[in-house]
């Protein structure tokens, strides 16, 4: 696809002012059989714009049996991640996940869904071409060409390196503190 058919490639897109860039950081944690999710939206300089977390989602034994090996992807993507992104007022152009199943939302949400790989490239994922060096650990589902181009374009418009691991540290600490305080926070599932 090119400009002739109305679409543009990442390299042909107009630059985005850094002040208009929003990055999402989505963490999924499993504790004692329950699943929790947290979502932090930041600006291009990793300053917080919005924070959300879920209550614990604990599947029943019947659900575990019925869903079988599809339970974890369902909990992570459909219940926790999708709910967090849908409830958030500030949209992110690129969402960085720390769990590969979060990327199952690719094509179901407006954001490009990426996975921050610890090392290597997990099965079903590819490196993203055209990224700045500081974002080289990001991976995307192999068949998500649109997300790949959007991620390279958005991150290429950020003028200074961003430590993509650091917001996850803040997010996890904020989740612990919010849970410690016992505040009434949105639930991912009933």
C-alpha atoms as an extended CHARMM CRD file, in Angstrom:
* protein
*
       190  EXT
         1         1  UNK       CA              0.0000000000        0.0000000000        0.0000000000  PROA      1               0.0000000000
         2         2  UNK       CA              1.1890000000        3.4820000000       -0.6770000000  PROA      2               0.0000000000
         3         3  UNK       CA              0.0660000000        7.0320000000       -1.0640000000  PROA      3               0.0000000000
         4         4  UNK       CA             -1.6490000000        6.2900000000       -4.3780000000  PROA      4               0.0000000000
         5         5  UNK       CA             -4.4120000000        4.3150000000       -2.6610000000  PROA      5               0.0000000000
         6         6  UNK       CA             -4.8510000000        6.8050000000        0.1940000000  PROA      6               0.0000000000
         7         7  UNK       CA             -2.6980000000        5.0200000000        2.7380000000  PROA      7               0.0000000000
         8         8  UNK       CA              0.7780000000        5.9820000000        3.8540000000  PROA      8               0.0000000000
         9         9  UNK       CA              3.6730000000        3.9990000000        5.1960000000  PROA      9               0.0000000000
        10        10  UNK       CA              5.3270000000        4.7610000000        8.5270000000  PROA      10              0.0000000000
        11        11  UNK       CA              8.1210000000        6.6730000000        6.8260000000  PROA      11              0.0000000000
        12        12  UNK       CA              5.6760000000        8.8250000000        4.8280000000  PROA      12              0.0000000000
        13        13  UNK       CA              3.4640000000        9.7800000000        7.7840000000  PROA      13              0.0000000000
        14        14  UNK       CA              3.5460000000       13.2840000000        9.1820000000  PROA      14              0.0000000000
        15        15  UNK       CA              5.5570000000       13.6800000000       12.3870000000  PROA      15              0.0000000000
        16        16  UNK       CA              3.6480000000       13.7270000000       15.6720000000  PROA      16              0.0000000000
        17        17  UNK       CA              4.5270000000       16.4530000000       18.1570000000  PROA      17              0.0000000000
        18        18  UNK       CA              5.9510000000       14.7710000000       21.2770000000  PROA      18              0.0000000000
        19        19  UNK       CA              3.3530000000       16.5650000000       23.4120000000  PROA      19              0.0000000000
        20        20  UNK       CA              0.6230000000       14.6450000000       21.5660000000  PROA      20              0.0000000000
        21        21  UNK       CA              2.1700000000       11.2100000000       22.0450000000  PROA      21              0.0000000000
        22        22  UNK       CA              0.6570000000        8.9340000000       24.6720000000  PROA      22              0.0000000000
        23        23  UNK       CA              2.2210000000        5.6090000000       25.6320000000  PROA      23              0.0000000000
        24        24  UNK       CA              0.4080000000        2.9070000000       27.5780000000  PROA      24              0.0000000000
        25        25  UNK       CA              2.0700000000        0.4520000000       29.9230000000  PROA      25              0.0000000000
        26        26  UNK       CA             -0.0050000000       -2.6410000000       30.7020000000  PROA      26              0.0000000000
        27        27  UNK       CA              1.0620000000       -5.1240000000       33.3610000000  PROA      27              0.0000000000
        28        28  UNK       CA             -0.6120000000       -8.4130000000       34.1760000000  PROA      28              0.0000000000
        29        29  UNK       CA              0.2180000000      -10.2290000000       37.4060000000  PROA      29              0.0000000000
        30        30  UNK       CA             -0.8340000000      -13.5650000000       38.8200000000  PROA      30              0.0000000000
        31        31  UNK       CA             -0.9150000000      -13.9500000000       42.5950000000  PROA      31              0.0000000000
        32        32  UNK       CA             -2.2270000000      -16.9870000000       44.4370000000  PROA      32              0.0000000000
        33        33  UNK       CA             -4.4350000000      -18.1100000000       41.5470000000  PROA      33              0.0000000000
        34        34  UNK       CA             -5.9030000000      -14.6410000000       40.9660000000  PROA      34              0.0000000000
        35        35  UNK       CA             -5.0910000000      -12.3240000000       38.0670000000  PROA      35              0.0000000000
        36        36  UNK       CA             -4.6020000000       -8.5530000000       38.3650000000  PROA      36              0.0000000000
        37        37  UNK       CA             -3.9900000000       -5.8950000000       35.7870000000  PROA      37              0.0000000000
        38        38  UNK       CA             -2.6460000000       -2.3630000000       35.9150000000  PROA      38              0.0000000000
        39        39  UNK       CA             -2.4860000000        0.2680000000       33.2070000000  PROA      39              0.0000000000
        40        40  UNK       CA             -0.5120000000        3.4930000000       33.1440000000  PROA      40              0.0000000000
        41        41  UNK       CA             -0.8200000000        6.0220000000       30.3340000000  PROA      41              0.0000000000
        42        42  UNK       CA              2.0540000000        8.4780000000       30.0570000000  PROA      42              0.0000000000
        43        43  UNK       CA              3.1510000000       11.2540000000       27.7640000000  PROA      43              0.0000000000
        44        44  UNK       CA              6.2570000000       10.9130000000       25.5700000000  PROA      44              0.0000000000
        45        45  UNK       CA              8.4770000000       11.7610000000       28.5620000000  PROA      45              0.0000000000
        46        46  UNK       CA              6.9170000000        8.9370000000       30.6520000000  PROA      46              0.0000000000
        47        47  UNK       CA              5.0320000000       11.3490000000       32.9170000000  PROA      47              0.0000000000
        48        48  UNK       CA              1.7300000000        9.8390000000       34.1480000000  PROA      48              0.0000000000
        49        49  UNK       CA             -1.5590000000       10.9230000000       32.5870000000  PROA      49              0.0000000000
        50        50  UNK       CA             -3.8840000000        8.1650000000       33.8460000000  PROA      50              0.0000000000
        51        51  UNK       CA             -3.6500000000        5.0810000000       36.0560000000  PROA      51              0.0000000000
        52        52  UNK       CA             -6.0980000000        2.1930000000       36.3820000000  PROA      52              0.0000000000
        53        53  UNK       CA             -6.0700000000       -1.2330000000       37.9520000000  PROA      53              0.0000000000
        54        54  UNK       CA             -8.3980000000       -4.1490000000       38.3100000000  PROA      54              0.0000000000
        55        55  UNK       CA             -9.6540000000       -6.0840000000       41.2600000000  PROA      55              0.0000000000
        56        56  UNK       CA             -8.4570000000       -9.6470000000       41.4740000000  PROA      56              0.0000000000
        57        57  UNK       CA            -10.0450000000      -11.9930000000       38.9540000000  PROA      57              0.0000000000
        58        58  UNK       CA            -10.0350000000      -15.5650000000       40.2250000000  PROA      58              0.0000000000
        59        59  UNK       CA            -11.4670000000      -18.1710000000       37.8800000000  PROA      59              0.0000000000
        60        60  UNK       CA            -13.5840000000      -20.8880000000       39.4430000000  PROA      60              0.0000000000
        61        61  UNK       CA            -12.6430000000      -24.5360000000       39.0770000000  PROA      61              0.0000000000
        62        62  UNK       CA            -15.5030000000      -24.9670000000       36.5840000000  PROA      62              0.0000000000
        63        63  UNK       CA            -14.1210000000      -22.0900000000       34.4570000000  PROA      63              0.0000000000
        64        64  UNK       CA            -10.6420000000      -23.6110000000       34.6200000000  PROA      64              0.0000000000
        65        65  UNK       CA            -12.0300000000      -26.9090000000       33.3100000000  PROA      65              0.0000000000
        66        66  UNK       CA            -14.2250000000      -25.3820000000       30.6120000000  PROA      66              0.0000000000
        67        67  UNK       CA            -11.6540000000      -22.9200000000       29.2700000000  PROA      67              0.0000000000
        68        68  UNK       CA             -8.7220000000      -25.3350000000       29.5460000000  PROA      68              0.0000000000
        69        69  UNK       CA             -5.5860000000      -23.9380000000       27.8600000000  PROA      69              0.0000000000
        70        70  UNK       CA             -7.5300000000      -20.9140000000       26.5560000000  PROA      70              0.0000000000
        71        71  UNK       CA             -8.1940000000      -19.5960000000       30.0760000000  PROA      71              0.0000000000
        72        72  UNK       CA             -5.0090000000      -17.5460000000       30.4550000000  PROA      72              0.0000000000
        73        73  UNK       CA             -5.3120000000      -15.7540000000       27.0800000000  PROA      73              0.0000000000
        74        74  UNK       CA             -8.9960000000      -15.0750000000       27.8190000000  PROA      74              0.0000000000
        75        75  UNK       CA             -8.2980000000      -13.6480000000       31.2820000000  PROA      75              0.0000000000
        76        76  UNK       CA             -5.3310000000      -11.5420000000       30.1700000000  PROA      76              0.0000000000
        77        77  UNK       CA             -6.6630000000      -10.1490000000       26.8890000000  PROA      77              0.0000000000
        78        78  UNK       CA            -10.4540000000      -10.2720000000       26.9590000000  PROA      78              0.0000000000
        79        79  UNK       CA            -11.2080000000       -9.6210000000       30.6130000000  PROA      79              0.0000000000
        80        80  UNK       CA             -8.3400000000       -7.6320000000       32.0820000000  PROA      80              0.0000000000
        81        81  UNK       CA             -6.5030000000       -5.8160000000       29.2840000000  PROA      81              0.0000000000
        82        82  UNK       CA             -9.5560000000       -4.9580000000       27.1640000000  PROA      82              0.0000000000
        83        83  UNK       CA            -11.4530000000       -3.6570000000       30.1870000000  PROA      83              0.0000000000
        84        84  UNK       CA             -8.5610000000       -1.4780000000       31.3020000000  PROA      84              0.0000000000
        85        85  UNK       CA             -8.0930000000        0.0340000000       27.8430000000  PROA      85              0.0000000000
        86        86  UNK       CA            -11.8450000000        0.5560000000       27.3510000000  PROA      86              0.0000000000
        87        87  UNK       CA            -12.2610000000        2.3270000000       30.7150000000  PROA      87              0.0000000000
        88        88  UNK       CA             -9.3000000000        4.6530000000       30.2490000000  PROA      88              0.0000000000
        89        89  UNK       CA            -10.1440000000        8.2120000000       29.1900000000  PROA      89              0.0000000000
        90        90  UNK       CA             -6.6970000000        8.9680000000       27.7140000000  PROA      90              0.0000000000
        91        91  UNK       CA             -5.9450000000        6.8810000000       24.6140000000  PROA      91              0.0000000000
        92        92  UNK       CA             -2.4280000000        5.6910000000       23.9310000000  PROA      92              0.0000000000
        93        93  UNK       CA             -1.0970000000        5.3380000000       20.3990000000  PROA      93              0.0000000000
        94        94  UNK       CA              1.2150000000        2.5120000000       21.5090000000  PROA      94              0.0000000000
        95        95  UNK       CA              0.6220000000        0.1190000000       24.4170000000  PROA      95              0.0000000000
        96        96  UNK       CA              3.6020000000       -1.7650000000       25.8300000000  PROA      96              0.0000000000
        97        97  UNK       CA              2.6030000000       -5.0310000000       27.5520000000  PROA      97              0.0000000000
        98        98  UNK       CA              4.6560000000       -7.1690000000       29.8930000000  PROA      98              0.0000000000
        99        99  UNK       CA              2.5780000000      -10.2640000000       29.0630000000  PROA      99              0.0000000000
       100       100  UNK       CA              2.4480000000      -11.5510000000       25.4780000000  PROA      100             0.0000000000
       101       101  UNK       CA             -1.2840000000      -12.3480000000       25.6710000000  PROA      101             0.0000000000
       102       102  UNK       CA             -1.9710000000       -8.6180000000       26.0300000000  PROA      102             0.0000000000
       103       103  UNK       CA             -1.0760000000       -8.3390000000       22.3460000000  PROA      103             0.0000000000
       104       104  UNK       CA             -4.0840000000      -10.4870000000       21.4480000000  PROA      104             0.0000000000
       105       105  UNK       CA             -5.9930000000       -7.1870000000       21.4580000000  PROA      105             0.0000000000
       106       106  UNK       CA             -4.2310000000       -6.1280000000       18.2460000000  PROA      106             0.0000000000
       107       107  UNK       CA             -6.9250000000       -5.1060000000       15.7960000000  PROA      107             0.0000000000
       108       108  UNK       CA             -9.5810000000       -4.9960000000       18.5430000000  PROA      108             0.0000000000
       109       109  UNK       CA             -8.4270000000       -1.6590000000       19.9900000000  PROA      109             0.0000000000
       110       110  UNK       CA             -7.1800000000        1.5570000000       18.4100000000  PROA      110             0.0000000000
       111       111  UNK       CA             -3.7220000000        1.3000000000       19.9920000000  PROA      111             0.0000000000
       112       112  UNK       CA             -0.7540000000       -0.6110000000       18.5910000000  PROA      112             0.0000000000
       113       113  UNK       CA             -0.1660000000       -3.5070000000       21.0030000000  PROA      113             0.0000000000
       114       114  UNK       CA              3.4890000000       -4.3680000000       21.6700000000  PROA      114             0.0000000000
       115       115  UNK       CA              5.2940000000       -6.7610000000       23.9760000000  PROA      115             0.0000000000
       116       116  UNK       CA              8.4340000000       -5.8010000000       25.9040000000  PROA      116             0.0000000000
       117       117  UNK       CA             10.5410000000       -8.9520000000       25.5340000000  PROA      117             0.0000000000
       118       118  UNK       CA             13.0360000000       -9.7300000000       28.2740000000  PROA      118             0.0000000000
       119       119  UNK       CA             15.2990000000      -11.4900000000       25.7880000000  PROA      119             0.0000000000
       120       120  UNK       CA             14.7840000000      -12.9760000000       22.3830000000  PROA      120             0.0000000000
       121       121  UNK       CA             11.5880000000      -13.1070000000       20.4010000000  PROA      121             0.0000000000
       122       122  UNK       CA              8.7500000000      -15.3520000000       21.5740000000  PROA      122             0.0000000000
       123       123  UNK       CA              6.9730000000      -17.6200000000       19.0990000000  PROA      123             0.0000000000
       124       124  UNK       CA              4.3810000000      -15.7470000000       17.0540000000  PROA      124             0.0000000000
       125       125  UNK       CA              6.1360000000      -12.4020000000       17.5220000000  PROA      125             0.0000000000
       126       126  UNK       CA              8.5600000000      -10.4040000000       15.3910000000  PROA      126             0.0000000000
       127       127  UNK       CA             10.9990000000       -7.5790000000       15.9480000000  PROA      127             0.0000000000
       128       128  UNK       CA              9.6810000000       -4.1970000000       14.8290000000  PROA      128             0.0000000000
       129       129  UNK       CA             11.6670000000       -2.6350000000       12.0120000000  PROA      129             0.0000000000
       130       130  UNK       CA             12.4490000000        1.0600000000       12.0520000000  PROA      130             0.0000000000
       131       131  UNK       CA             12.4430000000        1.5150000000       15.8280000000  PROA      131             0.0000000000
       132       132  UNK       CA             14.8790000000        3.7480000000       17.6790000000  PROA      132             0.0000000000
       133       133  UNK       CA             17.6230000000        1.7130000000       19.4070000000  PROA      133             0.0000000000
       134       134  UNK       CA             16.1150000000        2.3720000000       22.8660000000  PROA      134             0.0000000000
       135       135  UNK       CA             12.9300000000        0.5280000000       21.8130000000  PROA      135             0.0000000000
       136       136  UNK       CA             14.6440000000       -2.4790000000       20.2250000000  PROA      136             0.0000000000
       137       137  UNK       CA             13.2610000000       -4.9190000000       22.8360000000  PROA      137             0.0000000000
       138       138  UNK       CA              9.6910000000       -4.3560000000       21.6420000000  PROA      138             0.0000000000
       139       139  UNK       CA              8.0380000000       -7.1850000000       19.7540000000  PROA      139             0.0000000000
       140       140  UNK       CA              4.7530000000       -7.3470000000       17.9000000000  PROA      140             0.0000000000
       141       141  UNK       CA              2.5510000000      -10.1730000000       16.6940000000  PROA      141             0.0000000000
       142       142  UNK       CA              4.0210000000      -11.3910000000       13.4300000000  PROA      142             0.0000000000
       143       143  UNK       CA              0.8790000000      -10.6670000000       11.3870000000  PROA      143             0.0000000000
       144       144  UNK       CA              0.2630000000       -7.1500000000       12.7970000000  PROA      144             0.0000000000
       145       145  UNK       CA              1.7620000000       -5.0700000000        9.9890000000  PROA      145             0.0000000000
       146       146  UNK       CA             -0.3530000000       -1.9980000000       10.7820000000  PROA      146             0.0000000000
       147       147  UNK       CA              0.6940000000       -2.0910000000       14.4470000000  PROA      147             0.0000000000
       148       148  UNK       CA              4.3290000000       -2.4880000000       13.4150000000  PROA      148             0.0000000000
       149       149  UNK       CA              4.2100000000        0.5960000000       11.1960000000  PROA      149             0.0000000000
       150       150  UNK       CA              2.2870000000        2.6600000000       13.7530000000  PROA      150             0.0000000000
       151       151  UNK       CA              4.7140000000        1.7440000000       16.5540000000  PROA      151             0.0000000000
       152       152  UNK       CA              7.7820000000        2.6320000000       14.4860000000  PROA      152             0.0000000000
       153       153  UNK       CA              6.1950000000        5.9350000000       13.4640000000  PROA      153             0.0000000000
       154       154  UNK       CA              5.0630000000        7.0140000000       16.9530000000  PROA      154             0.0000000000
       155       155  UNK       CA              8.2630000000        6.0170000000       18.7540000000  PROA      155             0.0000000000
       156       156  UNK       CA             10.3520000000        7.5600000000       15.9820000000  PROA      156             0.0000000000
       157       157  UNK       CA              8.7340000000       10.9210000000       16.8040000000  PROA      157             0.0000000000
       158       158  UNK       CA              9.9680000000       10.8550000000       20.4210000000  PROA      158             0.0000000000
       159       159  UNK       CA             13.0770000000       13.0630000000       20.5080000000  PROA      159             0.0000000000
       160       160  UNK       CA             14.8800000000       11.4250000000       23.4310000000  PROA      160             0.0000000000
       161       161  UNK       CA             15.2600000000        7.8240000000       24.6330000000  PROA      161             0.0000000000
       162       162  UNK       CA             12.6150000000        6.3670000000       26.9280000000  PROA      162             0.0000000000
       163       163  UNK       CA             13.4370000000        3.5390000000       29.3380000000  PROA      163             0.0000000000
       164       164  UNK       CA             10.4700000000        1.2930000000       28.5520000000  PROA      164             0.0000000000
       165       165  UNK       CA             11.0600000000       -0.8780000000       31.6490000000  PROA      165             0.0000000000
       166       166  UNK       CA             10.9760000000        1.9550000000       34.1820000000  PROA      166             0.0000000000
       167       167  UNK       CA              7.2370000000        2.8290000000       33.9390000000  PROA      167             0.0000000000
       168       168  UNK       CA              6.4530000000       -0.8150000000       34.7440000000  PROA      168             0.0000000000
       169       169  UNK       CA              8.3430000000       -0.4530000000       38.0420000000  PROA      169             0.0000000000
       170       170  UNK       CA              6.2740000000        2.6170000000       38.9520000000  PROA      170             0.0000000000
       171       171  UNK       CA              3.0910000000        0.9140000000       37.8150000000  PROA      171             0.0000000000
       172       172  UNK       CA              3.6790000000       -2.1590000000       39.9710000000  PROA      172             0.0000000000
       173       173  UNK       CA              4.5520000000       -0.0300000000       43.0100000000  PROA      173             0.0000000000
       174       174  UNK       CA              1.4280000000        2.0960000000       42.5000000000  PROA      174             0.0000000000
       175       175  UNK       CA             -0.6800000000       -1.0670000000       42.2350000000  PROA      175             0.0000000000
       176       176  UNK       CA              0.7370000000       -2.3810000000       45.5070000000  PROA      176             0.0000000000
       177       177  UNK       CA              0.1270000000        0.9430000000       47.2400000000  PROA      177             0.0000000000
       178       178  UNK       CA             -3.4290000000        1.2470000000       45.9240000000  PROA      178             0.0000000000
       179       179  UNK       CA             -4.2110000000       -2.3120000000       47.0240000000  PROA      179             0.0000000000
       180       180  UNK       CA             -2.6340000000       -1.6190000000       50.4220000000  PROA      180             0.0000000000
       181       181  UNK       CA             -4.8490000000        1.4290000000       50.8270000000  PROA      181             0.0000000000
       182       182  UNK       CA             -7.8520000000       -0.6600000000       49.7560000000  PROA      182             0.0000000000
       183       183  UNK       CA             -9.3010000000        2.0430000000       47.5750000000  PROA      183             0.0000000000
       184       184  UNK       CA            -12.3880000000        1.3560000000       45.5150000000  PROA      184             0.0000000000
       185       185  UNK       CA            -10.9800000000        0.7160000000       42.0720000000  PROA      185             0.0000000000
       186       186  UNK       CA            -12.5380000000       -0.5190000000       38.8380000000  PROA      186             0.0000000000
       187       187  UNK       CA            -13.0060000000       -4.2630000000       38.3810000000  PROA      187             0.0000000000
       188       188  UNK       CA            -12.0800000000       -6.1370000000       35.2490000000  PROA      188             0.0000000000
       189       189  UNK       CA            -14.6860000000       -8.8570000000       35.6430000000  PROA      189             0.0000000000
       190       190  UNK       CA            -17.5470000000       -9.7160000000       37.9290000000  PROA      190             0.0000000000
